[in-house]
Amino acid sequence: MAAEKLTKGRLTQILVMLTLLISAFIWRTLIYTPGLSSIDCDGRQGVCGTSHSPKLLNYQWREEGDNLKFFLISKTKPYIAYWLADGAQAPKVAASSEETPEGVQRVWQWTSETRPEGQDTFVVVIDQYQFNFNYLKKPN
């Protein structure tokens, strides 16, 4: 094959295959989205992250009367936050945001009427990391 003469047909075949390979490479590069890495965070407050994760979060659950507040400080702004119960995602939750010297502080707040019942985990997604916070159950 190396000794064969390069014909117009063979040149066309090589160019078509080269174009297909380059376009497939560019298409895959442009639409690539990494999977989410799940990180579990336990306790009422603390720092959450892993040695593999450059994302370290400071968080705190706080109960003020009948209100429940969740504070989160991170270097980057969370993409989405929602409750997770039995593997089903509840509607995303709105939050207030404030810039601090430590990073972006987000506060989620629920009153006794809006406080979710039967929810297991509060999830916050930042970049490709999904942080799972165990929900503090309301005392009976």
Buried (B, 14 or more C-beta within 10 A) or exposed (E): EEEEEEEEEEEEEEEEEEEEEEEEEEEEEEEEEEEEBEBEBEEEEEEBBEEEBEBEBBBBBBEEEEEBEBBBBBEEEBEEBBBBBEEEEBEEBEBEEEEEEEBBBBBBBBEEEEBBEEBBBBBBBBBEBBBBBBBBEEEE
